Amino acid sequence: MREIDLFGEVPKEAQRKPPVLRMHVVDAADDCGYREPGQAVGVRFSCARCHSVTDWQFVTVTTAKRGIPCEKCNGGES
């Protein structure tokens, strides 16, 4: 019996990207209330998968909550 492909091959641009593995905050600097809204905060990130830890980085609160892509786990393309 022959297989019938109803939809054809999926075009390259329509294929999904692999998920991005992210590092999340493990330590944050205490600003004692002196930080203005929208300014960067000092944080350290750690990956739960490969256990790598970054040095102190100054990022926005939104980036700290979202996390940053892990270079080791994502193959260095982040």
Jmol script that loads the backbone (N, CA, C; Angstrom):
load data "model"
ATOM      1  N   MET A   1       0.838  -1.173   0.000  1.00  0.00           N
ATOM      2  CA  MET A   1       0.000   0.000   0.000  1.00  0.00           C
ATOM      3  C   MET A   1       0.889   1.245   0.000  1.00  0.00           C
ATOM      4  N   ARG A   2       0.511   2.217  -0.743  1.00  0.00           N
ATOM      5  CA  ARG A   2       1.301   3.424  -0.926  1.00  0.00           C
ATOM      6  C   ARG A   2       0.803   4.544  -0.010  1.00  0.00           C
ATOM      7  N   GLU A   3       1.752   5.277   0.641  1.00  0.00           N
ATOM      8  CA  GLU A   3       1.362   6.394   1.504  1.00  0.00           C
ATOM      9  C   GLU A   3       1.029   7.613   0.657  1.00  0.00           C
ATOM     10  N   ILE A   4       0.000   8.329   1.069  1.00  0.00           N
ATOM     11  CA  ILE A   4      -0.386   9.550   0.374  1.00  0.00           C
ATOM     12  C   ILE A   4      -0.129  10.716   1.320  1.00  0.00           C
ATOM     13  N   ASP A   5       0.642  11.697   0.842  1.00  0.00           N
ATOM     14  CA  ASP A   5       0.927  12.885   1.630  1.00  0.00           C
ATOM     15  C   ASP A   5      -0.079  13.961   1.239  1.00  0.00           C
ATOM     16  N   LEU A   6      -1.009  14.263   2.135  1.00  0.00           N
ATOM     17  CA  LEU A   6      -2.082  15.199   1.812  1.00  0.00           C
ATOM     18  C   LEU A   6      -1.635  16.655   1.777  1.00  0.00           C
ATOM     19  N   PHE A   7      -0.623  16.984   2.564  1.00  0.00           N
ATOM     20  CA  PHE A   7      -0.260  18.384   2.695  1.00  0.00           C
ATOM     21  C   PHE A   7       1.055  18.737   2.018  1.00  0.00           C
ATOM     22  N   GLY A   8       1.824  17.767   1.573  1.00  0.00           N
ATOM     23  CA  GLY A   8       3.105  18.058   0.949  1.00  0.00           C
ATOM     24  C   GLY A   8       4.167  18.366   1.985  1.00  0.00           C
ATOM     25  N   GLU A   9       5.333  18.714   1.511  1.00  0.00           N
ATOM     26  CA  GLU A   9       6.433  19.031   2.407  1.00  0.00           C
ATOM     27  C   GLU A   9       6.265  20.429   2.988  1.00  0.00           C
ATOM     28  N   VAL A  10       6.557  20.592   4.267  1.00  0.00           N
ATOM     29  CA  VAL A  10       6.431  21.884   4.940  1.00  0.00           C
ATOM     30  C   VAL A  10       7.595  22.768   4.507  1.00  0.00           C
ATOM     31  N   PRO A  11       7.322  23.990   4.026  1.00  0.00           N
ATOM     32  CA  PRO A  11       8.409  24.889   3.606  1.00  0.00           C
ATOM     33  C   PRO A  11       9.312  25.240   4.778  1.00  0.00           C
ATOM     34  N   LYS A  12      10.571  25.519   4.486  1.00  0.00           N
ATOM     35  CA  LYS A  12      11.568  25.816   5.508  1.00  0.00           C
ATOM     36  C   LYS A  12      11.143  26.982   6.398  1.00  0.00           C
ATOM     37  N   GLU A  13      10.571  28.036   5.823  1.00  0.00           N
ATOM     38  CA  GLU A  13      10.189  29.220   6.610  1.00  0.00           C
ATOM     39  C   GLU A  13       8.970  28.969   7.495  1.00  0.00           C
ATOM     40  N   ALA A  14       8.212  27.910   7.223  1.00  0.00           N
ATOM     41  CA  ALA A  14       7.034  27.601   8.031  1.00  0.00           C
ATOM     42  C   ALA A  14       7.345  26.639   9.175  1.00  0.00           C
ATOM     43  N   GLN A  15       8.546  26.085   9.199  1.00  0.00           N
ATOM     44  CA  GLN A  15       8.908  25.154  10.259  1.00  0.00           C
ATOM     45  C   GLN A  15       9.186  25.908  11.550  1.00  0.00           C
ATOM     46  N   ARG A  16       8.902  25.267  12.671  1.00  0.00           N
ATOM     47  CA  ARG A  16       9.124  25.894  13.973  1.00  0.00           C
ATOM     48  C   ARG A  16      10.600  25.885  14.339  1.00  0.00           C
ATOM     49  N   LYS A  17      10.997  26.921  15.082  1.00  0.00           N
ATOM     50  CA  LYS A  17      12.350  26.983  15.626  1.00  0.00           C
ATOM     51  C   LYS A  17      12.406  26.116  16.886  1.00  0.00           C
ATOM     52  N   PRO A  18      13.570  25.576  17.223  1.00  0.00           N
ATOM     53  CA  PRO A  18      13.665  24.838  18.486  1.00  0.00           C
ATOM     54  C   PRO A  18      13.506  25.802  19.664  1.00  0.00           C
ATOM     55  N   PRO A  19      13.026  25.328  20.810  1.00  0.00           N
ATOM     56  CA  PRO A  19      12.836  26.218  21.953  1.00  0.00           C
ATOM     57  C   PRO A  19      14.172  26.764  22.460  1.00  0.00           C
ATOM     58  N   VAL A  20      14.132  27.982  22.980  1.00  0.00           N
ATOM     59  CA  VAL A  20      15.321  28.625  23.534  1.00  0.00           C
ATOM     60  C   VAL A  20      15.415  28.274  25.011  1.00  0.00           C
ATOM     61  N   LEU A  21      16.523  27.681  25.416  1.00  0.00           N
ATOM     62  CA  LEU A  21      16.745  27.345  26.826  1.00  0.00           C
ATOM     63  C   LEU A  21      17.344  28.568  27.505  1.00  0.00           C
ATOM     64  N   ARG A  22      16.735  28.994  28.606  1.00  0.00           N
ATOM     65  CA  ARG A  22      17.124  30.250  29.244  1.00  0.00           C
ATOM     66  C   ARG A  22      17.746  30.051  30.623  1.00  0.00           C
ATOM     67  N   MET A  23      18.594  31.018  30.974  1.00  0.00           N
ATOM     68  CA  MET A  23      19.177  31.098  32.310  1.00  0.00           C
ATOM     69  C   MET A  23      18.296  32.038  33.127  1.00  0.00           C
ATOM     70  N   HIS A  24      18.140  31.749  34.414  1.00  0.00           N
ATOM     71  CA  HIS A  24      17.283  32.568  35.268  1.00  0.00           C
ATOM     72  C   HIS A  24      18.066  33.120  36.451  1.00  0.00           C
ATOM     73  N   VAL A  25      17.521  34.137  37.096  1.00  0.00           N
ATOM     74  CA  VAL A  25      18.191  34.871  38.167  1.00  0.00           C
ATOM     75  C   VAL A  25      18.414  33.977  39.385  1.00  0.00           C
ATOM     76  N   VAL A  26      19.660  34.004  39.911  1.00  0.00           N
ATOM     77  CA  VAL A  26      19.967  33.304  41.157  1.00  0.00           C
ATOM     78  C   VAL A  26      20.389  34.280  42.251  1.00  0.00           C
ATOM     79  N   ASP A  27      20.794  35.487  41.871  1.00  0.00           N
ATOM     80  CA  ASP A  27      21.197  36.489  42.849  1.00  0.00           C
ATOM     81  C   ASP A  27      20.932  37.864  42.260  1.00  0.00           C
ATOM     82  N   ALA A  28      20.455  38.776  43.062  1.00  0.00           N
ATOM     83  CA  ALA A  28      20.177  40.135  42.607  1.00  0.00           C
ATOM     84  C   ALA A  28      20.732  41.124  43.611  1.00  0.00           C
ATOM     85  N   ALA A  29      21.193  42.272  43.107  1.00  0.00           N
ATOM     86  CA  ALA A  29      21.781  43.302  43.963  1.00  0.00           C
ATOM     87  C   ALA A  29      20.690  44.091  44.666  1.00  0.00           C
ATOM     88  N   ASP A  30      20.971  44.480  45.902  1.00  0.00           N
ATOM     89  CA  ASP A  30      20.053  45.305  46.669  1.00  0.00           C
ATOM     90  C   ASP A  30      20.356  46.759  46.348  1.00  0.00           C
ATOM     91  N   ASP A  31      19.372  47.458  45.771  1.00  0.00           N
ATOM     92  CA  ASP A  31      19.606  48.846  45.378  1.00  0.00           C
ATOM     93  C   ASP A  31      19.162  49.832  46.451  1.00  0.00           C
ATOM     94  N   CYS A  32      18.614  49.365  47.554  1.00  0.00           N
ATOM     95  CA  CYS A  32      18.185  50.197  48.688  1.00  0.00           C
ATOM     96  C   CYS A  32      17.196  51.283  48.282  1.00  0.00           C
ATOM     97  N   GLY A  33      16.469  51.091  47.213  1.00  0.00           N
ATOM     98  CA  GLY A  33      15.458  52.050  46.801  1.00  0.00           C
ATOM     99  C   GLY A  33      15.971  53.210  45.984  1.00  0.00           C
ATOM    100  N   TYR A  34      17.246  53.208  45.570  1.00  0.00           N
ATOM    101  CA  TYR A  34      17.807  54.331  44.835  1.00  0.00           C
ATOM    102  C   TYR A  34      17.655  54.200  43.324  1.00  0.00           C
ATOM    103  N   ARG A  35      17.199  53.064  42.852  1.00  0.00           N
ATOM    104  CA  ARG A  35      17.088  52.846  41.414  1.00  0.00           C
ATOM    105  C   ARG A  35      15.841  53.531  40.873  1.00  0.00           C
ATOM    106  N   GLU A  36      16.005  54.260  39.796  1.00  0.00           N
ATOM    107  CA  GLU A  36      14.869  54.885  39.126  1.00  0.00           C
ATOM    108  C   GLU A  36      14.143  53.837  38.290  1.00  0.00           C
ATOM    109  N   PRO A  37      12.855  53.969  38.066  1.00  0.00           N
ATOM    110  CA  PRO A  37      12.135  53.007  37.229  1.00  0.00           C
ATOM    111  C   PRO A  37      12.726  52.959  35.816  1.00  0.00           C
ATOM    112  N   GLY A  38      12.924  51.760  35.297  1.00  0.00           N
ATOM    113  CA  GLY A  38      13.472  51.580  33.955  1.00  0.00           C
ATOM    114  C   GLY A  38      14.979  51.448  33.916  1.00  0.00           C
ATOM    115  N   GLN A  39      15.678  51.723  35.024  1.00  0.00           N
ATOM    116  CA  GLN A  39      17.131  51.583  35.046  1.00  0.00           C
ATOM    117  C   GLN A  39      17.516  50.128  35.258  1.00  0.00           C
ATOM    118  N   ALA A  40      18.756  49.810  34.952  1.00  0.00           N
ATOM    119  CA  ALA A  40      19.246  48.449  35.059  1.00  0.00           C
ATOM    120  C   ALA A  40      19.471  48.041  36.518  1.00  0.00           C
ATOM    121  N   VAL A  41      19.328  46.737  36.777  1.00  0.00           N
ATOM    122  CA  VAL A  41      19.616  46.162  38.083  1.00  0.00           C
ATOM    123  C   VAL A  41      20.720  45.127  37.925  1.00  0.00           C
ATOM    124  N   GLY A  42      21.494  44.904  38.984  1.00  0.00           N
ATOM    125  CA  GLY A  42      22.578  43.929  38.940  1.00  0.00           C
ATOM    126  C   GLY A  42      22.086  42.549  39.321  1.00  0.00           C
ATOM    127  N   VAL A  43      22.294  41.571  38.434  1.00  0.00           N
ATOM    128  CA  VAL A  43      21.841  40.202  38.692  1.00  0.00           C
ATOM    129  C   VAL A  43      22.879  39.199  38.206  1.00  0.00           C
ATOM    130  N   ARG A  44      22.800  37.992  38.732  1.00  0.00           N
ATOM    131  CA  ARG A  44      23.586  36.853  38.251  1.00  0.00           C
ATOM    132  C   ARG A  44      22.590  35.803  37.772  1.00  0.00           C
ATOM    133  N   PHE A  45      22.891  35.181  36.629  1.00  0.00           N
ATOM    134  CA  PHE A  45      22.021  34.171  36.051  1.00  0.00           C
ATOM    135  C   PHE A  45      22.653  32.796  36.183  1.00  0.00           C
ATOM    136  N   SER A  46      21.806  31.762  36.270  1.00  0.00           N
ATOM    137  CA  SER A  46      22.276  30.380  36.323  1.00  0.00           C
ATOM    138  C   SER A  46      21.361  29.527  35.457  1.00  0.00           C
ATOM    139  N   CYS A  47      21.960  28.511  34.808  1.00  0.00           N
ATOM    140  CA  CYS A  47      21.198  27.587  33.976  1.00  0.00           C
ATOM    141  C   CYS A  47      20.904  26.331  34.795  1.00  0.00           C
ATOM    142  N   ALA A  48      19.648  25.921  34.829  1.00  0.00           N
ATOM    143  CA  ALA A  48      19.255  24.732  35.584  1.00  0.00           C
ATOM    144  C   ALA A  48      19.706  23.449  34.894  1.00  0.00           C
ATOM    145  N   ARG A  49      19.969  23.518  33.604  1.00  0.00           N
ATOM    146  CA  ARG A  49      20.335  22.320  32.853  1.00  0.00           C
ATOM    147  C   ARG A  49      21.838  22.041  32.914  1.00  0.00           C
ATOM    148  N   CYS A  50      22.667  23.041  32.570  1.00  0.00           N
ATOM    149  CA  CYS A  50      24.122  22.803  32.536  1.00  0.00           C
ATOM    150  C   CYS A  50      24.845  23.389  33.751  1.00  0.00           C
ATOM    151  N   HIS A  51      24.138  24.086  34.635  1.00  0.00           N
ATOM    152  CA  HIS A  51      24.658  24.640  35.896  1.00  0.00           C
ATOM    153  C   HIS A  51      25.731  25.712  35.703  1.00  0.00           C
ATOM    154  N   SER A  52      25.768  26.371  34.552  1.00  0.00           N
ATOM    155  CA  SER A  52      26.716  27.469  34.387  1.00  0.00           C
ATOM    156  C   SER A  52      26.133  28.733  35.019  1.00  0.00           C
ATOM    157  N   VAL A  53      27.024  29.585  35.549  1.00  0.00           N
ATOM    158  CA  VAL A  53      26.615  30.809  36.243  1.00  0.00           C
ATOM    159  C   VAL A  53      27.358  31.978  35.610  1.00  0.00           C
ATOM    160  N   THR A  54      26.659  33.092  35.395  1.00  0.00           N
ATOM    161  CA  THR A  54      27.279  34.274  34.802  1.00  0.00           C
ATOM    162  C   THR A  54      27.879  35.159  35.889  1.00  0.00           C
ATOM    163  N   ASP A  55      28.692  36.107  35.471  1.00  0.00           N
ATOM    164  CA  ASP A  55      29.153  37.158  36.369  1.00  0.00           C
ATOM    165  C   ASP A  55      28.005  38.148  36.544  1.00  0.00           C
ATOM    166  N   TRP A  56      28.236  39.175  37.343  1.00  0.00           N
ATOM    167  CA  TRP A  56      27.206  40.190  37.548  1.00  0.00           C
ATOM    168  C   TRP A  56      26.948  40.911  36.230  1.00  0.00           C
ATOM    169  N   GLN A  57      25.680  41.055  35.893  1.00  0.00           N
ATOM    170  CA  GLN A  57      25.273  41.771  34.701  1.00  0.00           C
ATOM    171  C   GLN A  57      24.235  42.807  35.091  1.00  0.00           C
ATOM    172  N   PHE A  58      24.225  43.933  34.385  1.00  0.00           N
ATOM    173  CA  PHE A  58      23.228  44.967  34.638  1.00  0.00           C
ATOM    174  C   PHE A  58      22.210  44.934  33.512  1.00  0.00           C
ATOM    175  N   VAL A  59      21.015  44.487  33.841  1.00  0.00           N
ATOM    176  CA  VAL A  59      19.935  44.336  32.866  1.00  0.00           C
ATOM    177  C   VAL A  59      18.677  44.987  33.421  1.00  0.00           C
ATOM    178  N   THR A  60      17.684  45.175  32.564  1.00  0.00           N
ATOM    179  CA  THR A  60      16.414  45.726  33.024  1.00  0.00           C
ATOM    180  C   THR A  60      15.652  44.664  33.809  1.00  0.00           C
ATOM    181  N   VAL A  61      14.668  45.084  34.555  1.00  0.00           N
ATOM    182  CA  VAL A  61      13.866  44.168  35.360  1.00  0.00           C
ATOM    183  C   VAL A  61      13.137  43.168  34.462  1.00  0.00           C
ATOM    184  N   THR A  62      12.656  43.630  33.320  1.00  0.00           N
ATOM    185  CA  THR A  62      11.952  42.747  32.386  1.00  0.00           C
ATOM    186  C   THR A  62      12.863  41.631  31.895  1.00  0.00           C
ATOM    187  N   THR A  63      14.086  41.966  31.528  1.00  0.00           N
ATOM    188  CA  THR A  63      15.049  40.958  31.073  1.00  0.00           C
ATOM    189  C   THR A  63      15.393  40.002  32.204  1.00  0.00           C
ATOM    190  N   ALA A  64      15.525  40.514  33.413  1.00  0.00           N
ATOM    191  CA  ALA A  64      15.825  39.658  34.562  1.00  0.00           C
ATOM    192  C   ALA A  64      14.699  38.658  34.804  1.00  0.00           C
ATOM    193  N   LYS A  65      13.459  39.096  34.682  1.00  0.00           N
ATOM    194  CA  LYS A  65      12.326  38.192  34.882  1.00  0.00           C
ATOM    195  C   LYS A  65      12.218  37.164  33.757  1.00  0.00           C
ATOM    196  N   ARG A  66      12.496  37.577  32.527  1.00  0.00           N
ATOM    197  CA  ARG A  66      12.381  36.696  31.370  1.00  0.00           C
ATOM    198  C   ARG A  66      13.528  35.698  31.328  1.00  0.00           C
ATOM    199  N   GLY A  67      14.727  36.130  31.717  1.00  0.00           N
ATOM    200  CA  GLY A  67      15.907  35.285  31.630  1.00  0.00           C
ATOM    201  C   GLY A  67      16.660  35.562  30.345  1.00  0.00           C
ATOM    202  N   ILE A  68      17.870  35.040  30.261  1.00  0.00           N
ATOM    203  CA  ILE A  68      18.680  35.219  29.060  1.00  0.00           C
ATOM    204  C   ILE A  68      18.981  33.842  28.461  1.00  0.00           C
ATOM    205  N   PRO A  69      19.184  33.752  27.149  1.00  0.00           N
ATOM    206  CA  PRO A  69      19.487  32.457  26.534  1.00  0.00           C
ATOM    207  C   PRO A  69      20.826  31.900  27.029  1.00  0.00           C
ATOM    208  N   CYS A  70      20.869  30.609  27.300  1.00  0.00           N
ATOM    209  CA  CYS A  70      22.092  29.938  27.725  1.00  0.00           C
ATOM    210  C   CYS A  70      22.925  29.599  26.491  1.00  0.00           C
ATOM    211  N   GLU A  71      24.163  30.081  26.445  1.00  0.00           N
ATOM    212  CA  GLU A  71      25.024  29.866  25.293  1.00  0.00           C
ATOM    213  C   GLU A  71      25.421  28.391  25.142  1.00  0.00           C
ATOM    214  N   LYS A  72      25.701  27.723  26.254  1.00  0.00           N
ATOM    215  CA  LYS A  72      26.103  26.305  26.180  1.00  0.00           C
ATOM    216  C   LYS A  72      24.972  25.417  25.708  1.00  0.00           C
ATOM    217  N   CYS A  73      23.798  25.583  26.278  1.00  0.00           N
ATOM    218  CA  CYS A  73      22.659  24.704  25.964  1.00  0.00           C
ATOM    219  C   CYS A  73      22.067  24.978  24.578  1.00  0.00           C
ATOM    220  N   ASN A  74      22.190  26.207  24.089  1.00  0.00           N
ATOM    221  CA  ASN A  74      21.630  26.554  22.782  1.00  0.00           C
ATOM    222  C   ASN A  74      22.668  26.433  21.673  1.00  0.00           C
ATOM    223  N   GLY A  75      23.822  25.891  21.949  1.00  0.00           N
ATOM    224  CA  GLY A  75      24.817  25.681  20.921  1.00  0.00           C
ATOM    225  C   GLY A  75      25.591  26.915  20.520  1.00  0.00           C
ATOM    226  N   GLY A  76      25.665  27.916  21.380  1.00  0.00           N
ATOM    227  CA  GLY A  76      26.460  29.100  21.105  1.00  0.00           C
ATOM    228  C   GLY A  76      25.829  30.071  20.117  1.00  0.00           C
ATOM    229  N   GLU A  77      24.584  29.863  19.708  1.00  0.00           N
ATOM    230  CA  GLU A  77      23.958  30.747  18.751  1.00  0.00           C
ATOM    231  C   GLU A  77      23.131  31.839  19.393  1.00  0.00           C
ATOM    232  N   SER A  78      23.139  31.950  20.733  1.00  0.00           N
ATOM    233  CA  SER A  78      22.322  32.964  21.395  1.00  0.00           C
ATOM    234  C   SER A  78      23.053  34.273  21.515  1.00  0.00           C
TER     235      SER A  78
END
end "model"
wireframe off; spacefill off
backbone 0.3
color backbone group
